Amino acid sequence: MVRLVWKNKTDITPNIEFLKKEYSNNFNRFEHVSNLNHSQTQLFPINPESKYDKWRNKLFYGDNLEVSCYLLNFLEKKIDLIYIDPPFFSGVNYRMKIKDNDLNYDIIAYHDHWDKDIDSYLQMLYERIILFKKLLSNTGLIFIHLDWHASHYIKLILDEVFGQNRFINNITWHYYNKYSAAKKNLPRAHDDILVYSKSKNYTFNEIRIPRKKPKKQLKRKMVNGVLKNAKDENGHVMYRIVTDKKMDDVWKIPCMQPASKEWTGFPTQKHHDLLERIIQLGTNEGDIVADFFCGSGTSLVTAEKLNRKWIGCDISEYSIYLTRKRIINFQKNNQNRSKPFFPFDIYTDLTHERNKIIKTGFFKKELIIERK
Ligand SMILES: C[S@@+](CC[C@H](N)C(=O)[O-])C[C@H]1O[C@@H](n2cnc3c(N)ncnc32)[C@H](O)[C@@H]1O
């Protein structure tokens, strides 16, 4: 079998039991959001007894390696779908312009520079993919969103960790509305979403999408296990008009534009329609969806909308700020829906720096993010 090798490649599998113990008590709840009465509550760890029956959605502010090790103590083989949209090894740090009362400032929303060090990048994702596989249920799917910078390497890593025969699809997200200044190459207009399953037996719901124009098609029927043209009593073939078709692996969905009412200002925010397809394809109502690089929380808001349970994680306070705000606004704007919302809690490993951020009321501020 072909294997990818890089400098200092290390398989963390032998250390997982140690890491699980190491992080078993590190995360504490610092906010509980229930029925929109969100309040700062006392810090206390997740109660393992209440993890499953009285489900509460969870947003983690921290490094997803530590969060995954922590979660393995409670949710090993319990997550039904993992979607991740990690940094792509683009060589760029993504910035946002913020207005906080009278203060205007520029921040790095997230880092993707890496100083051309592909080895560290690959090791970072390799470790996490190993941990995510352990968290995934036996009927689960993982969706890894990348582009031309590294998807070819990560596919080999997925073949190694999940097995070549667990490859399901390489979805091409074709965004047709992104400006390109390219002169010496064709405009790059797609991302890759690699899909792998944990076992042969995985959740997969067929999705049908509308056709541009209705199509006249021969009516077919099964005769002794063979598909044949259906005929009327005079022996004539029969037709039907079809207005939809099976969704294939090339998805034409636009990039988010600042003019959209869903736009949060977070750079590289993904389109909610993309996440809607992914979640519908790989889960049913009540299933658990996790996104360990959640950014502005697109996947989590979509899970909320589709009545899935969710777990989110991000290392940046701006991501947690936006995700928290989006979920609260979504719940506020949909208070009359028939299905109740699960309450959600925000957890962190309370370092001195994070404690300072929380204590200044950062998450409840009214920040304005420039739309550019
Ligand atoms: C491409 S963005 C995700 C965008 C998101 N899909 C959306 O629609 O807004 C990648 C995110 O990964 C986060 N990230 C990078 N390294 C991380 C780590 N080790 N742990 C947790 N989050 C991380 C960054 O802070 C950033 O928000």
The ligand as an SDF file (V2000), in Angstrom:
LIG
                    3D

 27 29  0  0  0  0  0  0  0  0999 V2000
  -11.3420   27.5470    7.5850 C   0  0  0  0  0  0  0  0  0  0  0  0
  -11.7580   28.0940    9.1690 S   0  0  0  0  0  0  0  0  0  0  0  0
  -13.3430   27.3390    9.4230 C   0  0  0  0  0  0  0  0  0  0  0  0
  -14.4560   28.1290    8.7620 C   0  0  0  0  0  0  0  0  0  0  0  0
  -15.8310   27.5500    9.0430 C   0  0  0  0  0  0  0  0  0  0  0  0
  -16.0690   26.3260    8.3130 N   0  0  0  0  0  0  0  0  0  0  0  0
  -16.9330   28.5490    8.7390 C   0  0  0  0  0  0  0  0  0  0  0  0
  -17.8600   28.2470    7.9460 O   0  0  0  0  0  0  0  0  0  0  0  0
  -16.8900   29.6520    9.2880 O   0  0  0  0  0  0  0  0  0  0  0  0
  -10.6610   27.1460   10.1620 C   0  0  0  0  0  0  0  0  0  0  0  0
  -10.8260   27.3390   11.6570 C   0  0  0  0  0  0  0  0  0  0  0  0
   -9.9710   26.3870   12.3240 O   0  0  0  0  0  0  0  0  0  0  0  0
   -9.5850   26.9550   13.5640 C   0  0  0  0  0  0  0  0  0  0  0  0
   -8.4360   26.1940   14.0800 N   0  0  0  0  0  0  0  0  0  0  0  0
   -7.1880   26.1240   13.5640 C   0  0  0  0  0  0  0  0  0  0  0  0
   -6.4160   25.3120   14.3110 N   0  0  0  0  0  0  0  0  0  0  0  0
   -7.2010   24.8510   15.3230 C   0  0  0  0  0  0  0  0  0  0  0  0
   -6.9810   23.9690   16.4330 C   0  0  0  0  0  0  0  0  0  0  0  0
   -5.7970   23.3890   16.6380 N   0  0  0  0  0  0  0  0  0  0  0  0
   -8.0130   23.7360   17.2600 N   0  0  0  0  0  0  0  0  0  0  0  0
   -9.2330   24.3150   17.0710 C   0  0  0  0  0  0  0  0  0  0  0  0
   -9.4970   25.1540   16.0360 N   0  0  0  0  0  0  0  0  0  0  0  0
   -8.4990   25.4160   15.1840 C   0  0  0  0  0  0  0  0  0  0  0  0
   -9.2810   28.4090   13.1990 C   0  0  0  0  0  0  0  0  0  0  0  0
   -9.2950   29.2380   14.3490 O   0  0  0  0  0  0  0  0  0  0  0  0
  -10.3940   28.7090   12.1960 C   0  0  0  0  0  0  0  0  0  0  0  0
  -11.4850   29.3290   12.8470 O   0  0  0  0  0  0  0  0  0  0  0  0
  1  2  1  0
  2  3  1  0
  2 10  1  0
  3  4  1  0
  4  5  1  0
  5  6  1  0
  5  7  1  0
  7  8  2  0
  7  9  1  0
 10 11  1  0
 11 12  1  0
 11 26  1  0
 12 13  1  0
 13 14  1  0
 13 24  1  0
 14 15  1  0
 14 23  1  0
 15 16  2  0
 16 17  1  0
 17 18  1  0
 17 23  2  0
 18 19  1  0
 18 20  2  0
 20 21  1  0
 21 22  2  0
 22 23  1  0
 24 25  1  0
 24 26  1  0
 26 27  1  0
M  CHG  2   2   1   9  -1
M  END
$$$$
